[in-house]
Amino acid sequence: MTGQVLSEVSGVVAADRAAGLVAAYRELVTHPLPDGLVRTELLAGPDGHWRIQTLWRDRAALEAVRATPGGAPAPRLLRDAGADPTLTAFEVKVHLTAQVGPT
């Protein structure tokens, strides 16, 4: 067990608001990242489904961000884009990072 937690915030965003969501996410990640954030990514799926997945060092790091004034930024970004976000947190039980050679 790694102790890491993957948070996933998902929602449906109208096509005409997608560019604004991408711009807001890009702006967000230019600022200092919270302590314990390992990796984050914005994912676009079919039919306007969007996800922000963030890997955290541990559950305490995720909970610290959720407890800040205004709450965690991922749900706020999706709400601002017109989505009704859903948050799910997963405990990372097994982790593998593939070694990629030069291209």
C-alpha distances in whole Angstrom, upper triangle without the diagonal:
4,6,8,11,13,17,19,23,25,29,32,35,38,39,41,39,36,38,37,34,33,35,34,30,32,33,30,28,31,30,28,25,23,21,17,18,16,18,20,23,26,26,29,30,33,35,34,30,28,25,23,19,18,14,14,12,11,13,16,17,17,19,21,22,23,25,27,31,31,28,25,27,26,27,30,31,31,33,35,35,37,33,32,28,25,22,19,15,12,9,7,5,6,9,12,15,18,21,24,27,30,32
4,5,9,11,15,18,21,24,28,31,33,37,37,39,37,34,35,35,31,30,32,31,27,28,30,27,25,28,27,24,21,19,17,13,14,13,15,17,20,23,24,27,28,31,34,33,29,27,23,21,17,15,12,11,9,8,11,13,14,15,17,19,20,21,23,25,28,29,25,23,24,23,25,28,28,29,31,33,33,35,32,31,27,24,21,18,14,12,8,6,6,7,8,11,13,17,19,22,25,28,30
4,7,10,13,16,20,23,26,30,32,35,37,39,35,33,34,34,30,30,32,29,26,28,29,26,24,27,26,23,19,17,15,12,13,12,15,17,20,23,24,27,28,31,34,32,28,26,22,20,17,14,11,9,7,5,7,10,11,12,14,15,17,18,20,22,25,26,22,20,22,21,23,26,26,27,29,31,32,33,30,29,25,22,19,16,12,10,7,7,8,10,10,14,16,20,22,25,28,31,33
4,7,10,13,16,20,23,27,28,32,33,35,32,29,31,30,26,26,28,26,23,24,25,22,20,23,23,20,17,15,13,9,10,9,11,13,16,19,20,24,25,28,30,29,25,22,19,16,13,10,7,6,5,4,7,10,9,10,12,14,15,16,18,20,23,24,20,17,19,18,20,23,23,24,26,28,28,30,27,26,22,20,16,14,10,9,6,5,8,10,9,13,14,18,20,23,26,28,30
4,6,10,13,16,20,23,25,29,30,32,29,27,28,28,24,24,26,24,20,22,24,20,19,22,22,20,16,14,14,10,10,10,11,12,14,17,18,21,22,25,27,26,22,19,16,14,10,8,6,5,7,6,6,9,9,8,10,13,13,13,16,18,21,21,17,15,17,15,17,20,20,20,23,25,25,26,23,22,18,16,13,10,7,6,5,6,9,11,11,14,16,19,22,24,27,30,31
4,7,10,13,17,20,22,25,26,29,26,23,25,24,21,20,23,21,18,20,22,19,17,21,21,19,16,15,15,12,10,10,9,9,11,13,14,17,18,22,24,22,18,16,12,10,7,6,4,6,9,9,9,12,11,9,12,14,13,14,17,18,21,21,17,14,15,13,14,18,18,17,20,22,22,24,21,20,16,14,11,8,6,5,6,7,10,12,11,14,15,18,21,22,26,28,29
4,7,10,13,17,19,23,24,26,23,21,23,22,18,18,21,19,16,18,20,17,16,20,19,19,15,14,15,12,10,11,10,9,11,12,13,16,17,20,22,20,16,14,10,8,6,5,6,8,11,11,10,12,11,8,11,13,11,11,15,16,19,17,14,11,12,10,11,14,14,14,16,19,19,20,17,16,12,10,7,6,4,6,9,10,14,15,15,18,18,21,24,25,29,30,31
4,6,10,13,15,19,21,23,20,18,20,20,16,16,19,17,14,17,19,16,16,20,20,20,17,16,18,16,13,14,12,10,10,10,10,13,14,17,18,16,12,10,6,6,5,7,9,11,15,14,13,16,15,11,14,16,14,13,17,18,20,18,15,12,12,9,10,13,13,12,14,17,16,17,14,13,10,8,6,5,6,8,11,12,16,17,17,19,19,22,25,25,29,30,30
4,7,11,12,16,18,20,17,15,18,17,13,14,17,15,13,16,18,15,16,20,20,20,17,17,19,17,15,16,14,11,11,10,10,12,13,16,16,14,11,8,6,5,7,9,12,13,17,17,15,18,16,12,14,16,14,12,16,17,18,16,13,10,10,6,6,10,10,8,11,13,13,14,11,10,6,5,4,6,9,11,15,16,20,21,20,22,23,25,28,28,32,33,32
4,7,10,13,15,17,15,13,16,16,12,14,17,15,14,17,19,17,18,21,22,23,20,20,22,21,18,19,17,13,12,10,9,10,10,13,13,10,7,6,4,6,9,12,15,17,21,20,19,21,20,16,18,20,17,16,19,20,21,18,16,13,13,9,8,11,10,8,10,13,12,12,8,8,5,5,7,9,11,14,17,18,22,23,22,24,24,26,29,29,32,33,33
4,6,10,12,15,12,11,15,14,11,14,17,15,14,18,19,18,19,23,23,25,22,23,25,24,21,22,20,16,14,12,11,10,10,12,11,8,6,6,7,9,12,15,18,20,24,24,22,24,23,19,21,23,20,18,21,22,22,19,17,15,14,11,9,11,10,7,8,11,9,9,5,6,5,6,9,12,15,17,21,22,25,26,26,27,27,29,32,32,35,36,35
4,7,9,12,10,10,13,14,11,14,17,16,15,19,20,20,21,24,25,27,25,26,28,27,24,25,22,19,16,13,12,10,9,10,8,5,4,6,9,12,15,18,21,24,28,28,26,28,26,23,24,26,23,21,25,25,25,21,20,18,17,13,12,13,12,8,10,12,9,8,5,7,8,10,13,15,18,21,24,25,28,29,29,30,29,31,34,33,36,37,35
4,6,8,6,6,10,10,8,11,14,13,14,17,18,18,20,22,24,26,24,25,29,28,25,26,23,19,16,13,12,10,10,11,9,5,6,7,10,12,16,19,23,25,29,29,28,29,27,24,26,27,24,22,25,25,25,21,20,18,16,13,12,13,11,8,9,10,6,6,5,9,10,13,15,18,21,23,27,28,31,31,30,31,31,32,34,33,36,36,35
4,5,5,7,10,10,10,13,15,15,16,18,20,20,22,25,26,29,27,29,32,31,28,29,26,22,19,16,15,12,12,11,9,6,9,10,14,16,19,22,26,29,32,33,31,33,31,28,29,31,27,26,29,28,28,24,23,22,19,17,16,16,14,11,12,12,8,7,8,12,13,16,19,22,25,27,30,31,34,35,34,34,34,35,37,36,38,38,36
4,5,5,8,10,10,12,14,15,16,18,20,21,22,24,26,29,28,30,33,32,29,29,26,22,19,15,14,11,12,11,9,6,10,11,14,17,20,23,27,29,33,34,33,35,33,29,31,32,29,28,31,30,30,26,26,24,21,18,18,18,15,13,14,14,10,11,11,15,16,19,21,24,26,28,32,32,35,35,34,34,33,34,36,34,36,36,34
4,6,7,8,10,12,13,14,16,17,19,20,22,24,26,29,28,30,33,33,30,31,27,24,21,17,17,14,15,14,12,10,13,13,17,19,22,25,29,31,35,36,35,36,34,31,32,33,29,28,31,30,29,26,26,24,21,19,19,18,15,14,14,13,9,10,12,16,18,21,23,26,29,31,34,35,38,38,36,37,35,36,38,36,39,38,36
4,6,5,6,9,10,11,13,15,16,17,19,21,22,25,25,26,30,30,26,28,24,21,18,14,15,12,14,15,13,10,12,11,14,16,19,22,25,28,31,32,31,32,30,27,29,29,26,25,28,26,25,22,22,20,17,16,15,14,11,10,11,9,6,8,10,14,15,18,20,23,26,28,31,32,35,36,34,35,33,34,36,35,37,37,35
4,5,5,6,9,10,11,12,14,15,17,19,21,24,23,25,28,28,24,25,22,18,15,11,11,9,11,12,11,8,10,9,12,13,17,19,23,25,29,30,29,31,28,26,28,28,25,24,27,26,26,22,22,20,17,14,15,14,11,10,12,11,7,10,11,14,14,17,19,22,24,26,29,29,33,33,31,31,30,31,33,31,34,33,31
4,5,5,6,9,10,11,12,14,16,17,19,23,22,24,28,28,24,25,22,18,15,12,13,11,14,15,15,12,13,12,14,15,18,20,24,26,30,31,31,32,29,27,29,29,25,25,28,27,26,23,23,21,17,16,17,16,12,12,14,12,9,12,14,17,17,20,22,24,26,28,31,31,34,34,32,32,30,31,33,31,33,32,30
4,5,5,6,9,10,10,12,14,16,17,21,20,23,26,27,23,25,22,18,16,13,14,13,16,17,17,13,15,13,15,15,18,20,23,25,29,30,30,30,28,25,27,27,23,23,26,24,23,20,20,18,15,14,15,13,9,10,12,9,7,10,12,16,16,19,21,23,25,28,31,31,34,35,33,33,31,33,34,33,35,34,33
4,5,5,6,9,10,10,12,15,16,19,18,20,23,24,20,21,18,15,13,9,11,10,13,15,15,11,12,9,11,11,14,16,20,22,25,27,26,27,24,22,24,24,20,20,23,22,21,18,18,15,12,10,11,10,7,7,10,8,6,9,10,13,13,16,17,20,21,24,27,27,31,31,29,30,28,30,31,30,33,32,31
4,5,5,6,9,10,11,13,15,18,17,20,23,23,19,20,17,13,11,8,10,10,13,15,16,13,13,10,11,11,14,16,19,21,25,26,26,27,24,22,25,25,21,21,24,23,23,20,20,17,13,12,14,13,9,10,13,12,10,13,14,17,16,18,19,21,22,24,27,27,30,30,28,28,26,27,29,27,29,29,28
4,5,5,6,9,10,11,13,17,17,19,23,24,20,21,18,15,13,11,13,13,17,19,19,16,17,14,15,14,17,18,21,23,26,28,28,29,25,23,26,25,21,22,25,23,23,20,20,18,14,13,15,14,10,12,14,12,11,14,16,19,18,21,21,23,25,27,29,29,33,33,30,30,28,30,31,29,31,30,29
4,5,5,6,9,10,12,15,15,17,20,21,18,20,17,14,13,11,14,14,18,20,20,16,17,13,14,12,15,16,19,21,24,26,25,26,22,20,22,22,18,19,21,19,19,16,16,14,10,10,12,10,7,10,12,9,9,13,14,17,16,18,19,21,22,25,27,28,31,32,29,30,28,30,31,30,33,32,31
4,5,5,6,9,10,13,12,15,18,18,15,16,13,10,9,7,11,12,16,19,19,16,15,12,11,9,12,12,16,17,21,22,22,23,20,18,20,20,16,17,20,18,19,16,16,13,9,8,11,11,7,10,12,11,11,14,14,17,15,17,17,19,20,22,24,24,28,28,26,26,25,26,28,27,29,29,28
4,5,5,7,9,12,12,15,19,19,16,17,14,11,10,9,12,14,18,21,22,18,18,15,14,12,14,14,17,19,22,24,24,25,22,20,23,22,19,20,23,21,21,19,19,16,12,12,15,14,11,13,16,14,14,18,18,20,19,21,20,22,23,24,26,26,29,29,27,27,24,26,27,25,28,27,26
4,6,5,7,11,12,15,18,19,16,18,16,13,13,12,16,17,21,24,24,21,20,17,17,14,16,16,19,20,23,25,25,25,21,20,23,21,18,19,22,19,19,17,17,15,12,12,15,13,11,14,16,14,14,18,19,21,19,22,21,23,24,26,28,28,31,31,29,29,27,29,30,29,31,30,29
4,6,6,9,9,11,15,16,13,15,13,11,11,11,15,17,21,24,24,21,20,16,15,12,14,13,16,17,19,21,21,21,18,17,19,18,14,16,18,16,16,14,14,12,8,9,12,11,9,12,15,13,14,17,18,19,17,19,18,20,21,23,25,25,29,29,27,27,26,28,29,28,30,30,30
4,5,7,7,10,13,14,11,12,11,9,10,11,14,17,20,24,25,22,21,17,15,12,13,12,14,15,17,20,21,21,17,16,19,18,14,17,19,17,18,17,16,13,10,11,15,14,12,15,17,16,17,20,20,22,19,21,19,21,20,22,23,23,27,27,24,25,22,24,25,25,27,27,27
4,7,8,12,15,16,14,15,14,12,13,14,18,20,24,27,28,25,24,20,19,16,17,15,17,18,20,23,24,23,19,19,22,20,17,19,21,19,20,19,18,16,13,14,18,17,15,18,20,18,19,23,23,25,22,24,23,24,24,26,27,26,30,30,27,27,25,27,27,26,28,27,27
4,6,9,12,15,13,15,14,13,15,16,20,22,26,29,30,26,25,22,20,17,17,16,17,17,19,21,22,21,17,17,19,17,14,17,19,16,17,16,16,14,12,14,17,16,15,18,20,18,20,23,23,25,22,24,22,24,23,25,26,26,30,30,27,28,26,28,29,28,30,30,30
4,7,9,12,10,13,13,13,15,17,21,24,27,31,32,28,27,23,21,17,18,15,16,15,16,19,20,18,15,16,18,15,13,16,17,15,16,17,16,14,13,15,18,17,17,20,22,21,22,25,25,26,23,25,22,24,22,24,25,24,28,28,26,26,25,27,27,28,30,30,30
4,7,8,7,9,10,10,13,15,19,22,25,28,30,27,25,21,18,15,14,11,12,11,13,15,16,15,12,12,15,13,10,14,15,13,16,16,14,12,11,12,16,16,15,18,20,20,21,24,23,24,21,22,19,20,19,20,21,21,24,25,22,23,22,24,25,26,28,28,29
4,6,6,9,11,11,15,17,20,23,26,30,31,28,26,22,19,15,15,11,12,10,11,12,13,12,8,9,11,9,7,11,12,11,13,14,12,10,11,12,15,16,16,19,20,21,22,25,24,24,21,21,18,19,17,19,19,19,23,24,22,23,22,26,27,28,30,31,32
4,6,9,11,13,16,19,22,26,28,32,33,31,28,24,21,18,16,12,12,9,9,10,12,10,7,9,11,9,9,12,13,12,16,17,15,13,14,15,18,19,19,22,24,24,26,28,27,27,23,23,20,20,17,19,18,18,21,22,20,22,22,25,26,27,30,31,32
4,6,9,11,15,18,21,24,27,30,32,29,27,23,20,16,14,10,9,6,5,7,9,9,5,8,10,9,9,12,14,14,18,18,16,13,15,15,18,19,20,22,24,25,26,28,26,26,22,22,18,18,15,15,15,14,18,18,17,19,18,22,23,25,28,29,31
4,6,8,11,14,17,21,23,27,29,26,23,20,16,13,11,7,6,5,6,9,11,11,7,8,11,11,10,12,15,15,18,18,15,12,12,13,16,17,17,19,21,22,23,25,24,24,20,19,16,16,14,15,14,14,17,18,16,18,17,20,21,23,26,27,28
4,7,11,14,17,20,23,26,29,26,24,20,17,13,11,7,5,5,6,10,12,13,10,11,14,14,13,16,18,18,21,21,19,15,15,15,18,20,19,21,23,24,25,27,25,25,22,21,18,17,15,14,14,13,16,16,13,14,13,16,18,19,22,23,25
4,7,11,13,17,19,23,25,23,20,17,14,11,8,6,5,7,9,12,14,16,13,12,16,16,14,16,20,19,22,21,19,15,14,13,17,18,17,18,21,22,22,25,23,23,20,19,17,16,14,14,15,13,17,16,13,14,13,15,17,18,21,22,23
4,7,10,14,16,20,22,19,17,13,10,7,6,4,6,9,12,14,15,17,14,12,16,16,14,15,19,18,21,19,17,13,12,10,13,15,14,15,18,19,18,21,19,20,17,17,14,15,14,14,16,15,18,18,16,17,15,18,19,19,23,23,24
4,6,10,13,17,19,16,14,11,8,6,5,7,9,12,15,17,18,20,17,15,19,19,17,18,21,21,23,21,18,15,13,10,14,15,13,13,17,18,17,19,17,19,16,16,15,15,15,16,17,17,20,20,17,18,16,18,20,19,22,23,22
4,7,10,14,15,13,11,7,6,5,7,9,12,15,19,20,20,22,19,17,20,21,18,18,22,21,23,20,18,15,12,9,12,14,11,11,14,15,13,16,14,16,14,14,14,15,16,17,19,19,22,22,20,21,19,21,23,22,25,25,24
4,7,10,12,11,8,6,5,6,8,11,14,17,21,22,22,24,22,19,22,24,21,21,24,24,26,23,21,17,15,12,14,16,13,12,16,17,14,16,14,16,14,14,15,15,16,17,20,19,22,22,20,20,19,20,22,21,25,25,24
4,7,9,7,6,5,7,9,11,15,18,21,24,26,25,28,25,23,25,27,24,23,27,27,28,25,23,20,18,14,15,17,14,12,16,16,13,15,13,16,14,15,16,17,19,20,23,22,25,25,23,23,22,23,25,24,27,27,26
4,7,6,5,6,8,11,13,17,19,23,26,27,27,29,27,24,27,29,26,25,29,29,30,27,25,22,20,16,17,19,17,14,17,18,15,16,14,16,15,15,17,17,19,20,23,23,25,25,24,24,23,24,26,25,28,29,27
4,6,6,8,11,15,16,20,23,26,30,30,30,33,31,28,30,32,29,28,32,32,33,29,28,25,23,19,19,21,19,16,19,20,16,17,15,17,16,17,19,20,22,23,26,26,28,28,27,27,26,27,29,28,31,31,29
4,6,9,12,16,18,22,25,28,32,32,31,34,32,29,31,33,30,28,32,32,32,29,27,25,23,20,19,21,18,15,17,18,15,14,13,15,15,16,19,20,23,24,28,28,31,31,30,30,30,30,33,31,34,35,33
4,6,10,13,16,20,23,26,29,30,29,31,29,26,28,30,26,25,29,29,29,25,24,22,20,16,16,17,15,12,14,15,11,11,10,12,13,14,17,19,22,23,27,27,30,30,29,30,29,30,32,31,34,34,32
4,7,11,13,17,20,23,26,27,26,28,26,23,25,27,24,23,26,27,27,24,22,20,18,14,14,16,14,11,13,15,12,12,9,11,11,12,14,15,18,19,23,23,26,27,26,27,26,27,30,29,32,33,31
4,7,10,13,17,19,23,24,23,25,23,20,22,24,21,20,23,24,24,21,19,17,15,11,11,13,11,8,12,13,10,12,9,11,9,11,12,14,16,18,21,21,24,25,24,25,24,25,28,27,30,31,29
4,6,10,13,16,19,20,19,22,20,17,19,21,18,17,21,21,22,20,17,14,13,9,10,13,11,9,12,14,12,14,11,12,9,9,10,11,13,14,17,18,21,22,20,21,21,23,25,25,28,29,28
4,7,10,13,16,17,17,19,16,14,16,18,15,15,18,18,20,17,15,12,10,7,9,11,9,9,12,14,13,15,12,13,10,10,10,11,12,13,16,16,20,21,19,20,20,22,24,24,27,28,28
4,7,10,13,14,14,17,15,12,15,17,14,15,18,19,21,19,16,12,12,9,11,14,13,12,16,17,17,18,16,16,13,12,10,10,10,10,13,13,16,17,15,17,16,19,21,22,25,26,26
4,6,10,11,12,14,11,9,13,14,12,13,16,17,19,18,15,11,11,9,12,14,14,14,17,19,19,21,18,18,15,14,11,11,9,10,12,12,15,16,14,16,16,18,21,22,25,26,27
4,7,9,10,12,10,9,13,14,13,14,17,18,21,20,17,14,14,13,15,18,17,18,21,22,22,24,22,22,18,16,13,12,10,9,10,9,13,13,11,13,13,16,19,20,24,25,26
4,5,7,9,6,6,10,11,10,12,15,16,19,19,16,13,14,13,16,18,18,19,22,23,24,26,23,23,19,18,14,13,10,10,10,10,13,14,13,15,15,19,21,23,26,28,29
4,7,8,6,8,11,12,12,14,16,17,21,21,18,16,17,17,19,22,22,23,25,27,28,30,27,26,23,21,18,16,13,12,11,10,13,14,12,15,15,19,21,23,26,28,30
4,5,6,7,9,10,12,13,15,16,20,21,18,15,18,17,19,21,22,23,25,27,28,30,27,26,22,20,16,15,11,11,9,9,12,14,14,17,18,22,24,26,29,31,33
4,5,5,6,9,10,11,12,15,18,19,15,13,16,16,17,20,21,22,23,25,27,28,25,23,20,18,14,12,9,9,8,10,13,16,16,19,21,24,27,29,32,34,36
4,5,5,6,9,10,10,13,16,18,14,13,16,17,18,20,22,23,24,26,28,29,27,25,21,20,16,15,12,13,12,14,16,19,19,22,23,27,29,31,34,36,38
4,6,5,7,9,10,11,15,16,13,11,14,15,16,18,19,21,22,24,25,27,25,24,20,19,15,15,12,14,13,14,17,19,18,21,21,25,27,29,32,33,35
4,5,5,6,9,10,14,14,11,9,11,12,13,15,17,18,19,21,22,24,21,20,17,15,12,11,9,11,11,13,17,19,18,21,22,25,27,29,32,34,35
4,5,5,6,9,12,13,10,9,13,13,14,16,18,19,19,22,23,24,22,20,17,16,12,13,10,13,13,16,19,21,21,24,25,29,31,33,36,37,39
4,5,5,7,10,12,9,9,12,14,15,16,18,20,20,22,24,25,24,22,19,18,15,16,14,16,16,18,21,24,23,26,26,30,32,33,36,38,39
4,5,5,9,10,7,5,8,10,12,12,14,16,17,18,21,22,21,20,17,16,13,15,13,16,17,18,22,24,23,26,25,29,31,32,35,36,37
4,6,8,8,5,5,8,10,10,11,14,15,15,17,19,20,19,17,14,14,11,13,12,15,16,19,22,24,24,27,27,30,33,34,37,38,39
4,7,8,6,8,11,13,13,13,16,18,18,19,22,23,21,20,17,17,14,16,15,18,19,22,25,27,27,30,30,34,36,37,40,41,42
4,6,5,7,10,13,13,13,15,18,17,18,21,22,21,20,18,18,16,18,17,21,22,24,27,29,28,31,31,34,36,37,40,41,41
4,5,8,10,14,13,12,15,17,16,17,20,21,21,20,18,19,18,20,20,23,25,27,30,32,32,34,34,37,39,40,43,43,44
4,7,8,11,10,8,12,14,12,13,16,17,17,16,15,16,15,18,19,23,24,26,30,32,31,34,33,36,38,39,42,42,42
4,6,9,8,8,11,13,12,13,16,17,16,15,13,14,12,15,15,19,21,23,26,28,28,30,30,33,35,36,39,40,40
4,6,6,7,9,11,12,13,15,17,15,15,12,12,10,13,13,16,18,20,24,25,24,27,27,30,32,32,35,36,37
4,6,5,6,9,10,10,12,14,14,14,11,13,12,14,15,18,20,22,25,27,25,27,26,29,31,31,34,35,35
4,5,5,7,9,10,11,13,11,12,9,10,9,12,13,16,18,19,23,24,23,25,24,27,29,29,32,33,33
4,5,5,6,9,10,11,9,8,6,8,8,11,13,16,19,21,25,26,25,27,27,30,32,32,36,36,36
4,5,5,6,9,10,9,10,8,11,11,15,16,20,23,24,28,29,28,30,30,32,34,34,37,38,37
4,5,5,6,9,9,10,9,12,13,16,17,20,23,24,28,29,28,29,28,30,32,32,35,35,34
4,5,5,7,5,7,6,9,11,14,17,19,23,24,28,29,28,29,28,30,33,32,35,36,35
4,5,5,5,6,6,10,12,16,18,22,25,26,30,31,31,32,32,34,36,36,39,39,39
4,5,7,9,10,14,15,19,21,24,27,29,33,34,33,34,33,35,37,37,39,39,38
4,6,9,10,14,16,19,22,24,28,29,32,33,32,33,32,34,36,35,38,38,36
4,7,9,13,16,19,22,25,28,30,33,34,33,35,34,36,38,38,40,41,39
4,6,9,12,15,19,21,25,27,30,31,31,32,32,34,36,36,39,39,38
4,7,10,13,17,20,23,25,29,30,30,32,32,34,37,37,40,41,40
4,7,10,13,16,20,22,25,27,26,28,29,31,34,34,37,38,37
4,7,10,13,17,19,22,24,24,26,27,29,32,33,36,38,37
4,7,10,14,16,19,21,21,24,25,27,30,31,35,36,36
4,7,10,13,16,18,18,21,22,25,28,29,33,35,35
4,7,10,13,15,16,19,20,23,26,28,32,34,34
4,6,9,11,12,16,18,21,24,26,29,32,32
4,6,9,11,14,17,20,23,25,29,32,33
4,6,7,11,13,16,19,22,25,28,29
4,7,10,14,17,20,23,26,29,31
4,7,10,13,16,19,23,26,27
4,7,10,13,16,19,22,24
4,6,9,12,16,19,21
4,6,9,13,16,17
4,6,10,13,14
4,7,10,12
4,7,9
4,6
4
